Amino acid sequence: MSNPLKVAVVQHACTADKEINLERSKDGIENAVSNGARIIVLPELHASEYFCVTQDTASFDLAEPVLGPTTKTLAKLAAQHKIVIVGSIFERRAAGVYHNTAVVLDTDGRLAGKYRKMHIPHDPGYNEKFYFTPGDQGFAPIKTTIAKLGVLVCWDQWFPEAARLMALAGAELLIYPTAIGWDPNDMVDEQLRQLDAWRVIQRSHAIANGLPVMTCNRVGKENDPSGKTAGNHFWGHSFICGPQGELFATGDTEPMTLTAEIDLAASERVRQIWPYLRDRRIDAYQELLSLDASESEQ
């Protein structure tokens, strides 16, 4: 028995104008709906430019509550088209407490749940620790009327532990809203190595957990307003793959909406022939809770 489901990712560029960005998100959503998609994913922080390129307290003015303008816009679209939308906001939780938060709108426009980014990077051009408090909800899938979604955000995509915990908690899909790009100063061969590693690590999460993966990145060049760096060139290359890592849809560096059909029932069939979850040695993994397992040998 199969359980086919049309899904889509909306890959677009972002500007300093929130209205323009939300209109681009809306256009991509409607394009996906016209192709039959029922779950649609948007890029990380899609309502603004990627402000974390520099440290500027003025950027905190971009933050909004969970049920703020961006979520309300997406909720109307979800209810109108009877779809599930995974969006992304810069959440103002309280004065001085902000999160990088994914929001999931169900088919009736209701907020099905939220996920606050757990792993917060801090690299040149990605000053996220200046802005975001790490998430405090753990790795809990969000239940919708269509599927149970294991939503993670960008830097989370490099951590197999996060994907595994979502899978163990019953996620039927792994979803990664993303804002990642090249340093324009890097050599082309280094840029290609980074892109390839990014694709491989996420496809490996699909394989290791027997789950489909949806990854949605932004595109376009965004400048560093401080002039201290060359800014970021977001590489796009969003994709949708199946539980064996098989690619169903792949993007390039241009704005586009990718649609694919996945089979939610395939995960159980794959796990029967590749029983990684059955054969885990949970009695022997205690060192995973240490930063350096070699210290236990001393």
C-alpha positions as YAML, in Angstrom:
chain: A
units: angstrom
residues:
- id: 1
  name: MET
  ca: [0.00, 0.00, 0.00]
- id: 2
  name: SER
  ca: [1.24, 3.48, -0.84]
- id: 3
  name: ASN
  ca: [0.47, 6.88, 0.65]
- id: 4
  name: PRO
  ca: [1.37, 9.43, -2.06]
- id: 5
  name: LEU
  ca: [1.68, 13.08, -1.15]
- id: 6
  name: LYS
  ca: [2.59, 16.11, -3.26]
- id: 7
  name: VAL
  ca: [5.02, 18.47, -1.50]
- id: 8
  name: ALA
  ca: [6.92, 21.59, -2.52]
- id: 9
  name: VAL
  ca: [9.72, 23.95, -1.52]
- id: 10
  name: VAL
  ca: [9.70, 27.63, -2.50]
- id: 11
  name: GLN
  ca: [13.20, 28.91, -3.19]
- id: 12
  name: HIS
  ca: [13.38, 32.69, -3.53]
- id: 13
  name: ALA
  ca: [15.61, 35.70, -2.98]
- id: 14
  name: CYS
  ca: [14.96, 38.19, -0.17]
- id: 15
  name: THR
  ca: [15.16, 41.97, 0.01]
- id: 16
  name: ALA
  ca: [15.03, 44.60, 2.77]
- id: 17
  name: ASP
  ca: [11.30, 45.04, 2.03]
- id: 18
  name: LYS
  ca: [9.14, 42.59, 4.00]
- id: 19
  name: GLU
  ca: [6.12, 43.12, 1.73]
- id: 20
  name: ILE
  ca: [8.11, 42.17, -1.35]
- id: 21
  name: ASN
  ca: [9.47, 39.08, 0.38]
- id: 22
  name: LEU
  ca: [6.06, 37.90, 1.57]
- id: 23
  name: GLU
  ca: [4.67, 38.48, -1.91]
- id: 24
  name: ARG
  ca: [7.41, 36.24, -3.31]
- id: 25
  name: SER
  ca: [6.57, 33.61, -0.73]
- id: 26
  name: LYS
  ca: [2.88, 33.91, -1.62]
- id: 27
  name: ASP
  ca: [3.58, 33.58, -5.36]
- id: 28
  name: GLY
  ca: [5.65, 30.46, -4.75]
- id: 29
  name: ILE
  ca: [2.97, 28.96, -2.53]
- id: 30
  name: GLU
  ca: [0.27, 29.55, -5.14]
- id: 31
  name: ASN
  ca: [2.50, 28.06, -7.82]
- id: 32
  name: ALA
  ca: [3.01, 24.98, -5.66]
- id: 33
  name: VAL
  ca: [-0.73, 24.72, -4.99]
- id: 34
  name: SER
  ca: [-1.42, 24.84, -8.73]
- id: 35
  name: ASN
  ca: [0.82, 21.77, -9.04]
- id: 36
  name: GLY
  ca: [-1.07, 19.91, -6.33]
- id: 37
  name: ALA
  ca: [1.29, 20.41, -3.37]
- id: 38
  name: ARG
  ca: [-0.23, 19.93, 0.08]
- id: 39
  name: ILE
  ca: [2.85, 20.62, 2.23]
- id: 40
  name: ILE
  ca: [4.90, 23.68, 1.27]
- id: 41
  name: VAL
  ca: [8.18, 24.82, 2.84]
- id: 42
  name: LEU
  ca: [9.69, 28.32, 2.73]
- id: 43
  name: PRO
  ca: [13.33, 29.37, 3.33]
- id: 44
  name: GLU
  ca: [14.77, 30.37, 6.69]
- id: 45
  name: LEU
  ca: [13.93, 33.97, 7.71]
- id: 46
  name: HIS
  ca: [12.21, 34.51, 4.37]
- id: 47
  name: ALA
  ca: [10.49, 37.78, 5.38]
- id: 48
  name: SER
  ca: [13.75, 39.73, 5.55]
- id: 49
  name: GLU
  ca: [17.29, 39.87, 4.30]
- id: 50
  name: TYR
  ca: [19.70, 37.66, 6.22]
- id: 51
  name: PHE
  ca: [20.51, 40.30, 8.82]
- id: 52
  name: CYS
  ca: [22.90, 38.02, 10.76]
- id: 53
  name: VAL
  ca: [25.68, 38.87, 8.32]
- id: 54
  name: THR
  ca: [26.66, 41.56, 10.82]
- id: 55
  name: GLN
  ca: [25.97, 42.51, 14.45]
- id: 56
  name: ASP
  ca: [23.60, 45.46, 14.67]
- id: 57
  name: THR
  ca: [21.11, 46.05, 17.47]
- id: 58
  name: ALA
  ca: [18.82, 47.85, 14.99]
- id: 59
  name: SER
  ca: [18.09, 44.45, 13.43]
- id: 60
  name: PHE
  ca: [16.19, 43.40, 16.55]
- id: 61
  name: ASP
  ca: [13.41, 45.67, 15.27]
- id: 62
  name: LEU
  ca: [12.73, 42.99, 12.64]
- id: 63
  name: ALA
  ca: [11.57, 40.53, 15.31]
- id: 64
  name: GLU
  ca: [7.88, 39.76, 15.74]
- id: 65
  name: PRO
  ca: [5.75, 37.52, 17.97]
- id: 66
  name: VAL
  ca: [4.89, 34.01, 16.87]
- id: 67
  name: LEU
  ca: [1.37, 35.12, 15.94]
- id: 68
  name: GLY
  ca: [2.65, 38.26, 14.25]
- id: 69
  name: PRO
  ca: [2.26, 39.58, 10.68]
- id: 70
  name: THR
  ca: [4.27, 36.86, 8.91]
- id: 71
  name: THR
  ca: [2.48, 33.97, 10.59]
- id: 72
  name: LYS
  ca: [-0.92, 35.58, 10.04]
- id: 73
  name: THR
  ca: [-0.17, 36.02, 6.33]
- id: 74
  name: LEU
  ca: [0.82, 32.37, 6.01]
- id: 75
  name: ALA
  ca: [-2.18, 31.24, 8.07]
- id: 76
  name: LYS
  ca: [-4.59, 32.88, 5.63]
- id: 77
  name: LEU
  ca: [-2.92, 31.14, 2.70]
- id: 78
  name: ALA
  ca: [-2.96, 27.78, 4.48]
- id: 79
  name: ALA
  ca: [-6.68, 28.07, 5.24]
- id: 80
  name: GLN
  ca: [-7.52, 29.40, 1.78]
- id: 81
  name: HIS
  ca: [-5.82, 26.50, -0.02]
- id: 82
  name: LYS
  ca: [-6.27, 23.85, 2.70]
- id: 83
  name: ILE
  ca: [-2.53, 23.16, 2.81]
- id: 84
  name: VAL
  ca: [0.23, 22.91, 5.41]
- id: 85
  name: ILE
  ca: [2.84, 25.68, 5.28]
- id: 86
  name: VAL
  ca: [6.19, 25.66, 7.06]
- id: 87
  name: GLY
  ca: [7.39, 29.25, 7.43]
- id: 88
  name: SER
  ca: [10.16, 30.97, 9.36]
- id: 89
  name: ILE
  ca: [10.23, 34.03, 11.59]
- id: 90
  name: PHE
  ca: [12.61, 36.06, 13.76]
- id: 91
  name: GLU
  ca: [10.66, 35.54, 16.98]
- id: 92
  name: ARG
  ca: [10.47, 38.15, 19.72]
- id: 93
  name: ARG
  ca: [9.67, 36.00, 22.74]
- id: 94
  name: ALA
  ca: [10.26, 38.70, 25.37]
- id: 95
  name: ALA
  ca: [12.32, 41.84, 25.80]
- id: 96
  name: GLY
  ca: [15.88, 40.74, 25.02]
- id: 97
  name: VAL
  ca: [14.90, 37.13, 24.20]
- id: 98
  name: TYR
  ca: [14.69, 36.23, 20.52]
- id: 99
  name: HIS
  ca: [14.57, 32.98, 18.59]
- id: 100
  name: ASN
  ca: [15.01, 31.72, 15.05]
- id: 101
  name: THR
  ca: [11.65, 29.97, 14.82]
- id: 102
  name: ALA
  ca: [9.89, 27.79, 12.27]
- id: 103
  name: VAL
  ca: [6.09, 27.99, 12.31]
- id: 104
  name: VAL
  ca: [3.76, 25.32, 10.95]
- id: 105
  name: LEU
  ca: [0.29, 26.34, 9.76]
- id: 106
  name: ASP
  ca: [-2.26, 23.58, 9.37]
- id: 107
  name: THR
  ca: [-4.90, 23.22, 6.67]
- id: 108
  name: ASP
  ca: [-7.41, 25.34, 8.60]
- id: 109
  name: GLY
  ca: [-4.92, 28.15, 9.22]
- id: 110
  name: ARG
  ca: [-4.33, 27.09, 12.80]
- id: 111
  name: LEU
  ca: [-0.82, 27.24, 14.23]
- id: 112
  name: ALA
  ca: [-0.05, 23.52, 14.48]
- id: 113
  name: GLY
  ca: [3.21, 24.18, 16.27]
- id: 114
  name: LYS
  ca: [6.57, 25.91, 16.25]
- id: 115
  name: TYR
  ca: [10.20, 24.84, 16.41]
- id: 116
  name: ARG
  ca: [12.91, 27.06, 17.84]
- id: 117
  name: LYS
  ca: [16.30, 26.49, 16.24]
- id: 118
  name: MET
  ca: [18.47, 24.46, 18.62]
- id: 119
  name: HIS
  ca: [21.96, 24.72, 17.13]
- id: 120
  name: ILE
  ca: [23.07, 28.34, 16.74]
- id: 121
  name: PRO
  ca: [26.12, 29.02, 14.52]
- id: 122
  name: HIS
  ca: [28.60, 31.83, 14.88]
- id: 123
  name: ASP
  ca: [30.90, 32.28, 11.90]
- id: 124
  name: PRO
  ca: [32.03, 35.18, 9.71]
- id: 125
  name: GLY
  ca: [28.86, 36.32, 7.96]
- id: 126
  name: TYR
  ca: [26.66, 34.21, 10.27]
- id: 127
  name: ASN
  ca: [26.54, 36.06, 13.59]
- id: 128
  name: GLU
  ca: [23.53, 34.17, 14.89]
- id: 129
  name: LYS
  ca: [24.62, 33.86, 18.52]
- id: 130
  name: PHE
  ca: [24.34, 37.65, 18.74]
- id: 131
  name: TYR
  ca: [20.64, 37.45, 17.84]
- id: 132
  name: PHE
  ca: [19.18, 34.07, 18.79]
- id: 133
  name: THR
  ca: [18.62, 32.26, 22.06]
- id: 134
  name: PRO
  ca: [18.91, 28.49, 21.47]
- id: 135
  name: GLY
  ca: [15.62, 26.63, 21.33]
- id: 136
  name: ASP
  ca: [14.21, 25.10, 24.51]
- id: 137
  name: GLN
  ca: [11.59, 22.69, 23.13]
- id: 138
  name: GLY
  ca: [13.84, 19.78, 22.22]
- id: 139
  name: PHE
  ca: [13.29, 17.75, 19.07]
- id: 140
  name: ALA
  ca: [9.55, 17.14, 18.94]
- id: 141
  name: PRO
  ca: [7.70, 16.55, 15.64]
- id: 142
  name: ILE
  ca: [4.74, 18.80, 14.85]
- id: 143
  name: LYS
  ca: [1.50, 16.97, 14.12]
- id: 144
  name: THR
  ca: [-0.63, 18.28, 11.25]
- id: 145
  name: THR
  ca: [-3.72, 16.90, 9.56]
- id: 146
  name: ILE
  ca: [-1.52, 15.65, 6.71]
- id: 147
  name: ALA
  ca: [1.63, 14.33, 8.35]
- id: 148
  name: LYS
  ca: [3.86, 14.50, 11.41]
- id: 149
  name: LEU
  ca: [6.68, 16.90, 10.56]
- id: 150
  name: GLY
  ca: [10.21, 16.81, 11.94]
- id: 151
  name: VAL
  ca: [11.03, 20.48, 11.44]
- id: 152
  name: LEU
  ca: [14.63, 21.58, 12.00]
- id: 153
  name: VAL
  ca: [16.37, 24.79, 10.87]
- id: 154
  name: CYS
  ca: [19.55, 25.32, 8.81]
- id: 155
  name: TRP
  ca: [22.56, 24.69, 11.10]
- id: 156
  name: ASP
  ca: [20.55, 21.85, 12.67]
- id: 157
  name: GLN
  ca: [20.91, 20.04, 9.35]
- id: 158
  name: TRP
  ca: [24.55, 19.15, 10.08]
- id: 159
  name: PHE
  ca: [23.73, 17.23, 13.28]
- id: 160
  name: PRO
  ca: [22.68, 13.57, 12.89]
- id: 161
  name: GLU
  ca: [21.49, 13.53, 16.50]
- id: 162
  name: ALA
  ca: [18.73, 16.03, 15.72]
- id: 163
  name: ALA
  ca: [17.43, 14.05, 12.75]
- id: 164
  name: ARG
  ca: [17.58, 10.78, 14.68]
- id: 165
  name: LEU
  ca: [15.66, 12.16, 17.65]
- id: 166
  name: MET
  ca: [12.96, 13.50, 15.34]
- id: 167
  name: ALA
  ca: [12.73, 10.08, 13.69]
- id: 168
  name: LEU
  ca: [12.52, 8.27, 17.03]
- id: 169
  name: ALA
  ca: [9.72, 10.63, 18.08]
- id: 170
  name: GLY
  ca: [7.66, 9.60, 15.06]
- id: 171
  name: ALA
  ca: [8.40, 12.23, 12.40]
- id: 172
  name: GLU
  ca: [7.21, 11.20, 8.93]
- id: 173
  name: LEU
  ca: [9.20, 13.91, 7.13]
- id: 174
  name: LEU
  ca: [12.39, 15.80, 7.92]
- id: 175
  name: ILE
  ca: [12.14, 19.48, 6.93]
- id: 176
  name: TYR
  ca: [14.94, 22.05, 6.84]
- id: 177
  name: PRO
  ca: [14.20, 25.75, 6.15]
- id: 178
  name: THR
  ca: [17.65, 27.12, 5.29]
- id: 179
  name: ALA
  ca: [19.73, 30.22, 4.60]
- id: 180
  name: ILE
  ca: [23.18, 29.07, 3.57]
- id: 181
  name: GLY
  ca: [25.57, 30.37, 0.99]
- id: 182
  name: TRP
  ca: [29.09, 30.81, -0.22]
- id: 183
  name: ASP
  ca: [31.62, 33.36, 0.94]
- id: 184
  name: PRO
  ca: [32.23, 35.19, -2.37]
- id: 185
  name: ASN
  ca: [35.94, 35.29, -1.50]
- id: 186
  name: ASP
  ca: [36.27, 31.49, -1.42]
- id: 187
  name: MET
  ca: [37.78, 29.69, -4.38]
- id: 188
  name: VAL
  ca: [35.29, 27.90, -6.64]
- id: 189
  name: ASP
  ca: [36.56, 24.43, -5.69]
- id: 190
  name: GLU
  ca: [36.01, 25.22, -2.00]
- id: 191
  name: GLN
  ca: [32.50, 26.50, -2.73]
- id: 192
  name: LEU
  ca: [31.67, 23.28, -4.56]
- id: 193
  name: ARG
  ca: [33.03, 21.14, -1.71]
- id: 194
  name: GLN
  ca: [30.80, 22.99, 0.75]
- id: 195
  name: LEU
  ca: [27.72, 22.62, -1.43]
- id: 196
  name: ASP
  ca: [28.36, 18.92, -1.97]
- id: 197
  name: ALA
  ca: [28.87, 18.31, 1.76]
- id: 198
  name: TRP
  ca: [25.62, 20.15, 2.51]
- id: 199
  name: ARG
  ca: [23.64, 17.96, 0.13]
- id: 200
  name: VAL
  ca: [25.31, 14.73, 1.24]
- id: 201
  name: ILE
  ca: [24.77, 15.28, 4.98]
- id: 202
  name: GLN
  ca: [21.06, 15.84, 4.53]
- id: 203
  name: ARG
  ca: [20.57, 12.94, 2.17]
- id: 204
  name: SER
  ca: [22.40, 10.83, 4.75]
- id: 205
  name: HIS
  ca: [19.77, 11.82, 7.34]
- id: 206
  name: ALA
  ca: [17.13, 10.49, 4.96]
- id: 207
  name: ILE
  ca: [19.01, 7.21, 4.56]
- id: 208
  name: ALA
  ca: [19.97, 6.73, 8.21]
- id: 209
  name: ASN
  ca: [16.40, 7.31, 9.38]
- id: 210
  name: GLY
  ca: [14.37, 6.00, 6.46]
- id: 211
  name: LEU
  ca: [12.57, 9.32, 6.02]
- id: 212
  name: PRO
  ca: [11.95, 11.75, 3.16]
- id: 213
  name: VAL
  ca: [13.76, 15.09, 3.44]
- id: 214
  name: MET
  ca: [12.65, 18.53, 2.24]
- id: 215
  name: THR
  ca: [15.28, 21.28, 2.23]
- id: 216
  name: CYS
  ca: [14.44, 24.85, 1.22]
- id: 217
  name: ASN
  ca: [17.22, 27.42, 0.81]
- id: 218
  name: ARG
  ca: [17.13, 31.05, -0.28]
- id: 219
  name: VAL
  ca: [19.00, 32.38, -3.33]
- id: 220
  name: GLY
  ca: [20.72, 35.58, -4.37]
- id: 221
  name: LYS
  ca: [23.57, 37.83, -3.27]
- id: 222
  name: GLU
  ca: [23.07, 39.87, -0.10]
- id: 223
  name: ASN
  ca: [25.57, 42.53, 0.91]
- id: 224
  name: ASP
  ca: [27.12, 43.14, 4.31]
- id: 225
  name: PRO
  ca: [25.86, 46.62, 5.25]
- id: 226
  name: SER
  ca: [28.90, 47.14, 7.47]
- id: 227
  name: GLY
  ca: [31.24, 46.59, 4.54]
- id: 228
  name: LYS
  ca: [33.44, 44.32, 6.66]
- id: 229
  name: THR
  ca: [32.79, 41.20, 4.57]
- id: 230
  name: ALA
  ca: [31.85, 40.41, 0.99]
- id: 231
  name: GLY
  ca: [28.37, 39.40, 2.13]
- id: 232
  name: ASN
  ca: [26.79, 36.09, 1.19]
- id: 233
  name: HIS
  ca: [25.82, 34.43, -2.06]
- id: 234
  name: PHE
  ca: [23.02, 32.07, -1.07]
- id: 235
  name: TRP
  ca: [23.43, 28.99, -3.18]
- id: 236
  name: GLY
  ca: [19.87, 27.69, -3.45]
- id: 237
  name: HIS
  ca: [20.00, 24.05, -4.57]
- id: 238
  name: SER
  ca: [16.91, 23.18, -2.54]
- id: 239
  name: PHE
  ca: [15.85, 19.58, -2.91]
- id: 240
  name: ILE
  ca: [13.35, 16.89, -2.02]
- id: 241
  name: CYS
  ca: [14.52, 13.32, -1.54]
- id: 242
  name: GLY
  ca: [13.09, 9.98, -0.48]
- id: 243
  name: PRO
  ca: [13.90, 7.64, 2.42]
- id: 244
  name: GLN
  ca: [16.84, 6.08, 0.57]
- id: 245
  name: GLY
  ca: [18.26, 9.47, -0.32]
- id: 246
  name: GLU
  ca: [16.87, 9.28, -3.84]
- id: 247
  name: LEU
  ca: [16.44, 12.74, -5.34]
- id: 248
  name: PHE
  ca: [12.93, 13.64, -6.53]
- id: 249
  name: ALA
  ca: [13.49, 17.35, -7.23]
- id: 250
  name: THR
  ca: [16.58, 19.56, -7.19]
- id: 251
  name: GLY
  ca: [17.06, 23.28, -7.70]
- id: 252
  name: ASP
  ca: [19.88, 25.51, -8.85]
- id: 253
  name: THR
  ca: [20.84, 29.07, -7.90]
- id: 254
  name: GLU
  ca: [17.73, 30.74, -9.34]
- id: 255
  name: PRO
  ca: [14.34, 31.42, -7.72]
- id: 256
  name: MET
  ca: [12.01, 28.47, -8.31]
- id: 257
  name: THR
  ca: [9.33, 26.28, -6.82]
- id: 258
  name: LEU
  ca: [10.15, 22.58, -6.68]
- id: 259
  name: THR
  ca: [7.32, 20.06, -6.47]
- id: 260
  name: ALA
  ca: [7.57, 16.31, -6.01]
- id: 261
  name: GLU
  ca: [5.46, 13.34, -5.02]
- id: 262
  name: ILE
  ca: [6.64, 11.34, -2.03]
- id: 263
  name: ASP
  ca: [5.21, 8.15, -0.57]
- id: 264
  name: LEU
  ca: [4.86, 8.31, 3.21]
- id: 265
  name: ALA
  ca: [4.32, 4.55, 3.32]
- id: 266
  name: ALA
  ca: [7.75, 3.93, 1.76]
- id: 267
  name: SER
  ca: [9.50, 4.64, 5.05]
- id: 268
  name: GLU
  ca: [8.22, 1.47, 6.67]
- id: 269
  name: ARG
  ca: [9.17, -0.65, 3.64]
- id: 270
  name: VAL
  ca: [12.67, 0.85, 3.64]
- id: 271
  name: ARG
  ca: [13.10, 0.33, 7.38]
- id: 272
  name: GLN
  ca: [12.18, -3.34, 6.92]
- id: 273
  name: ILE
  ca: [15.09, -3.91, 4.52]
- id: 274
  name: TRP
  ca: [17.49, -1.43, 6.17]
- id: 275
  name: PRO
  ca: [16.65, -1.89, 9.88]
- id: 276
  name: TYR
  ca: [19.02, 0.70, 11.34]
- id: 277
  name: LEU
  ca: [16.59, 1.60, 14.08]
- id: 278
  name: ARG
  ca: [16.24, -2.04, 15.11]
- id: 279
  name: ASP
  ca: [19.97, -2.68, 15.23]
- id: 280
  name: ARG
  ca: [21.05, 0.39, 17.19]
- id: 281
  name: ARG
  ca: [23.14, -0.43, 20.28]
- id: 282
  name: ILE
  ca: [21.51, 1.99, 22.69]
- id: 283
  name: ASP
  ca: [23.36, 0.27, 25.53]
- id: 284
  name: ALA
  ca: [26.71, 1.37, 24.09]
- id: 285
  name: TYR
  ca: [26.17, 5.01, 23.14]
- id: 286
  name: GLN
  ca: [26.66, 6.72, 26.51]
- id: 287
  name: GLU
  ca: [29.71, 8.63, 25.25]
- id: 288
  name: LEU
  ca: [27.50, 10.55, 22.85]
- id: 289
  name: LEU
  ca: [26.53, 12.68, 25.84]
- id: 290
  name: SER
  ca: [30.13, 13.87, 26.31]
- id: 291
  name: LEU
  ca: [31.96, 16.58, 24.37]
- id: 292
  name: ASP
  ca: [35.10, 14.44, 24.13]
- id: 293
  name: ALA
  ca: [34.76, 10.70, 24.62]
- id: 294
  name: SER
  ca: [38.55, 10.29, 24.68]
- id: 295
  name: GLU
  ca: [38.57, 11.81, 28.16]
- id: 296
  name: SER
  ca: [36.93, 8.65, 29.51]
- id: 297
  name: GLU
  ca: [40.11, 6.75, 28.62]
- id: 298
  name: GLN
  ca: [42.28, 8.88, 30.90]
...
